[in-house]
Amino acid sequence: MSKVKKFATVFSLVILLVLGSLGLVACCGDPGETPISIDVSSTLKADAENVLEIMQDNVLDKLTKVDEGNTNNQGHYTVEEAMAEVPEFTNYYILVGTVSNAEDLTSVGFGTVIYEKDETIPLSVGNNKFIEDRVYYFEDSKLYMAAPVVLVESAGQDVIKLNGQAVAFNAVSAVETINFSNVAFCFDTTNSVSFEDGKYTLTYNEAGGKSMVGFYYDGMAQNDLSVNRLYKNGELNSYSLVYNTDRDKAGDYPLTYYFVSYIASGDVNEISESFDGAEYELTAYIQGKGVATATVINNINYTDDEA
């Protein structure tokens, strides 16, 4: 081989190696870049529980505003507006932790639930009133989140997602996960519940009050407070703060839900279009107990007269 050909071959190999290394940098990022981390607040759970207690005593079922033009007594508040009406309501956001190596947080989440910067969510606080404000904010390298959201979403999680990165999340007092022991209709009814493949099918032969569903768990008691997240057909449907105030036929106080909402026409076709076959995932943070999750599927099986 001539010296010219040998030089050309070596030069080509060098070029390929350089291009290959550049490709690796472009694909995987700067190998010297420090990943995002978070030093989780040691008082996260206690702080969030304190917010719940204040809301239980001063906010739940106590807000009064009705939205302009609304005929259903519905009222929406920002956090600031709710605090202005209720002086005892002094805190809604709690410190989650101090973040390193991030100038801003454009998204935050747990598991499959991701919130974008400045995204808002409505939290039902009774009597058709809602607090609707941003989920989190980032200030001076500190992440603050709405206390009810943290309690529901962080349960059983050891990872938090910051700007799309999976970051170790080690809460000192972790929120415990528990199981619902049963799901059943609360009153004497021909409605029935079956369980298969980890899901409860609710068959409705009767409507109205007899369609109230109870979620049972160990140690449940009257006035247990819970923060609930409801998904309908895979999409976030609602967050709510509620008491256990409904007594079932046996005298117990389960967490209760209606999965078929009132429709004024009573038309079964209209009801079925909205609710038949709908799949709901309920995740409930029950204060002092833990977080439980159940999936239910509606099966509407009644006539116009029964509706």
Long-range contacts (C-beta under 8 A, 24 or more apart in sequence): 34-100, 34-101, 35-101, 35-165, 35-167, 36-99, 36-100, 36-101, 36-102, 36-162, 36-163, 36-165, 36-167, 37-99, 37-100, 37-101, 37-167, 37-168, 38-96, 38-97, 38-98, 38-99, 38-100, 38-143, 38-160, 38-162, 38-167, 38-168, 38-169, 39-97, 39-98, 39-99, 39-100, 40-96, 40-97, 40-169, 40-170, 40-171, 40-172, 41-94, 41-95, 41-96, 41-97, 41-98, 42-172, 42-173, 43-95, 44-94, 44-95, 44-96, 44-97, 44-150, 44-154, 44-171, 44-172, 44-173, 45-151, 45-171, 45-172, 45-173, 45-174, 45-175, 46-173, 47-94, 47-95, 47-147, 48-94, 48-147, 48-148, 48-150, 48-151, 49-151, 49-287, 50-91, 51-91, 51-92, 51-94, 51-147, 51-148, 52-147, 52-148, 52-151, 52-225, 52-227, 52-241, 52-287, 54-88, 54-89, 54-90, 54-91, 55-89, 55-125, 55-148, 55-241, 56-225, 56-241, 56-243, 57-88, 58-86, 58-88, 58-89, 59-86, 59-89, 59-125, 59-131, 59-241, 60-125, 60-126, 60-225, 60-241, 60-242, 60-243, 61-125, 61-126, 61-127, 62-86, 62-126, 62-127, 63-125, 63-126, 63-127, 63-129, 64-129, 65-129, 72-128, 73-127, 73-128, 74-128, 74-129, 74-130, 75-128, 75-129, 75-130, 76-122, 76-129, 76-130, 76-131, 76-132, 77-129, 77-130, 77-131, 77-132, 78-131, 78-132, 78-133, 79-131, 79-133, 82-131, 91-147, 92-131, 92-133, 92-146, 92-147, 93-136, 93-137, 93-144, 93-145, 93-146, 93-147, 94-144, 94-145, 94-147, 94-150, 95-142, 95-143, 95-144, 96-136, 96-143, 96-144, 96-145, 96-150, 96-160, 97-142, 97-143, 98-141, 98-142, 98-143, 99-138, 99-141, 99-142, 99-143, 99-162, 100-141, 102-138, 102-141, 102-162, 102-163, 104-138, 105-136, 105-138, 105-143, 105-162, 105-163, 106-163, 107-161, 107-162, 107-163, 107-164, 108-135, 108-136, 108-143, 108-145, 108-160, 108-161, 108-162, 109-153, 109-160, 109-161, 110-153, 110-154, 110-157, 110-159, 110-160, 110-161, 110-169, 111-153, 111-157, 113-153, 113-236, 114-161, 121-146, 121-149, 121-236, 121-239, 122-238, 122-239, 123-148, 123-239, 123-240, 123-241, 124-238, 124-239, 124-240, 124-241, 124-242, 125-240, 125-241, 126-241, 126-242, 148-227, 148-239, 148-241, 148-285, 149-239, 151-175, 151-227, 151-285, 151-291, 152-227, 152-228, 152-229, 152-239, 152-283, 152-284, 152-285, 152-291, 153-229, 155-283, 155-285, 155-290, 155-291, 156-291, 175-285, 175-290, 175-291, 176-289, 176-290, 176-291, 177-290, 177-291, 177-292, 178-217, 178-218, 178-286, 178-289, 178-290, 178-291, 178-292, 179-217, 179-292, 180-215, 180-216, 180-217, 180-292, 180-293, 180-294, 181-216, 181-217, 181-218, 182-214, 182-215, 182-216, 183-213, 183-214, 183-215, 183-216, 183-294, 183-296, 184-213, 184-214, 184-216, 185-210, 185-211, 185-212, 185-213, 185-214, 186-212, 186-213, 186-214, 186-246, 186-248, 186-249, 186-254, 186-256, 187-212, 187-248, 187-249, 188-249, 198-295, 199-279, 199-295, 199-296, 199-297, 200-294, 200-295, 200-296, 200-297, 201-296, 201-297, 201-299, 202-259, 202-296, 202-297, 202-298, 202-299, 203-299, 203-301, 204-260, 204-298, 204-299, 204-300, 204-301, 204-302, 205-301, 205-302, 205-306, 206-302, 206-306, 207-260, 207-271, 207-302, 207-306, 207-307, 211-258, 211-259, 211-260, 212-246, 212-256, 212-257, 212-258, 213-256, 213-257, 213-258, 213-259, 213-296, 214-246, 214-248, 214-252, 214-254, 214-255, 214-256, 215-254, 215-255, 215-256, 215-257, 215-282, 215-284, 215-292, 215-294, 216-252, 216-254, 217-254, 217-255, 217-286, 217-289, 217-292, 218-289, 219-289, 220-244, 220-252, 220-253, 220-254, 220-255, 220-286, 220-289, 221-253, 222-247, 222-253, 223-253, 224-253, 224-255, 224-286, 224-287, 224-288, 224-289, 225-286, 225-287, 226-255, 226-284, 226-285, 226-286, 226-287, 227-284, 227-285, 228-255, 228-282, 228-283, 228-284, 228-285, 229-282, 229-283, 229-284, 230-257, 230-280, 230-281, 230-282, 230-283, 231-280, 231-281, 231-283, 232-278, 232-279, 232-280, 233-278, 233-279, 234-279, 237-280, 255-284, 255-286, 257-282, 259-296, 259-298, 260-298, 260-300, 266-304, 266-307, 267-304, 267-307, 268-300, 268-302, 268-303, 268-304, 268-307, 271-300, 271-307, 272-300, 275-300, 276-300
